[in-house]
Amino acid sequence: MVRLLLEDRQADPRRLHYAAPPLQGGAHRTIQLPLPLRSWGGAQTSSEAVAEIHRLLDLYTYPDVASKLNERGMRSGERKPFTARIVARLQRSYNLTPRYNRPRKVGILTVAEMAAVLGIRPPRVKIWNRHGLIHGHAYNGKNDCLYEHPGDNQPRKAMGVKLSKRAAAGEVAPHRIEEVQCEA
């Protein structure tokens, strides 16, 4: 029935023109209605939120970005609070650089690369990061990290060992300011 009423769609692409059937006495009316919104148009995340996600992904993981957006009172396109899953979906949908690739572009190292630089095994890299001997940047909600190159002042393998175990039996270890004692 609607197809019969459709008079001219080419006149204005932003509107649909409907013509009512002739009424008794020959009178007719033309009704102009705006096009209905597309199904995805009503549930689209604002461009301000997408730009903020792009900016925050340089510094934070997906769950942290969601928390920051919710603190600022922003909502997703469906008017729901942001979650890590929504942030990840928007990152893919808008072709934003993933969190993992952002630090990699500036030379931040993976666990395996950092272990090779320091001459230790990968699990030890994570332990040293926990104790603050090296600096890591989380890239996901599981606390997986990418690591900054330690430069010339690399931690030594014995730095994670207790001072009492490092010193020979009966010897008193000299007190040095630059030593770091970490008990694991």
Helices and strands as residue ranges (DSSP letters): H 2-5, E 15-19, E 30-34, H 47-56, H 62-71, H 84-93, H 101-105, H 111-118, H 122-130, E 136-138, E 145-147, G 157-160, H 163-166
